[in-house]
């Protein structure tokens, strides 16, 4: 399929997420998948964000809730371990922080230009949950 802009498709067009055969998509890492040129995975949406999630691995229990509920597949997880966030595809919706069950949360939303190291250094403790 040719690389077409959003306004170049027919109403009701079916857009395939991947090029070619898909054998084991769940077992294939994101960076190894053959995405279609029309898939949003091939485009960065980072400039849409007003807030971003910051991940503090010290509080993560690897429950995978963030990975399950993320509508943009922006949570990077390998072998059921949360590794980080794909900031090129995260739109800043905050669902990951909302579903995080830890106290304090291991994912908290901050303004887009917040410094990650500064925010992690000031992370809330159990008694002062954000």
N, C-alpha and C positions, 0 to 999 in steps of 0.2 A: 504494500500500500504506500502511496506517495505521502510525503510529509505535507499535510494539509493544515491550514489554520482553522480555528474553531468555527469560523463562518463559511468554510468551504465544504462542509459535510451536508449531505441530504438529511432531511428530517427522518428520524428513525434509523439512521445508519448504525451498523454494528462496528464498534471499534475494538479490535483485539488488543489485549494487553501485551502479548508476546509475539515475536516473529518465530515462525517455524513450530516444530513439535514441542510439546511440553510434557516431559516424562515425569519428573519429580520436582515440581515447583516448590513444594514445602521444604524439601531437603536441599534446595539450591540457594546459596547465599545471594542476597540482593545484587551485589556487584557482579555476580557471575551469570545472572539471568539475561536473556536476549530480549530486551524490551522493544516494543514497537516504537517507531519514531513519533507516533501520535499519542503515546502514553505519557501521562503527566510526570512519571518518574524521570523522564529525560529532560525535564525543565525545572529550573530552580524557582521556588516560590518564596524564598527567604525575604525578599523585599516587601512582602505583604504584611509581615509580622509587626505588631506593636509591642507584644510581650513575647518572651521566650521562656521555655522551661530550663531551669538549671538543675542538674543532677548531682546529688551528693551520695556517692557510693557507700559511704560509711553507714547510712541508715537503710539502704536497700536490702530487702529480704528475698529478692528475685521471685516475686509472686507472679510476674508476667502480666499483671492487670494492665499496665500502661501499654504493653505490646499488643495485647488483645484488643483494647478499646481505641487505640490510635487510628483515626480514619485515614491517615496519610502514610502509614507504614514507616513512620519516622523513628521508631524506637529500634535501636540496634541491639539485637539479642543473639547470642550463640550458645548452644547447649543449655538452654534455659537459664542463662545468666545475662542480666542487663549490662550492656557495655557502654551505652551512651545514646546520643540523639543525633540523627541525621538532620543537621540544621539547614541543609539545602532544600529539604522537602517539608520541614515543619512549618505550619502556618500559624502557630501560636494559639491554637484554640483552647488549650488548657485542660483538655479531657484527661491527659496523663496525670496531671497534678491532682485533679478532682478524684480520680479513682485510686490513687496511691493510698494504701491502708496504714502505712507506718506512722508512728508518732515519735518525733516529728517526721513529716513527709520527706521522702528522698527526692521528690520532684516538687519544686516551687516555682511559680510564675514570677518573673521579674521584668522590668522594662527592657526593651530590645537592646539598649546600649549599656546595660548594667555589666560590670566587670565580674566575671565568673569567680575568680579567686577571692575577690573582696567579699562577695555574697556568701561563698562557702565558709570563709573565716568567721562570718557573723551569723551562721546558721542557727535557727532557734533550737533551744534545748527542749526536752520533753515537757517542761513546765510552761514554756512560752510558745506553744504551737501557733504557727501563722495560719 
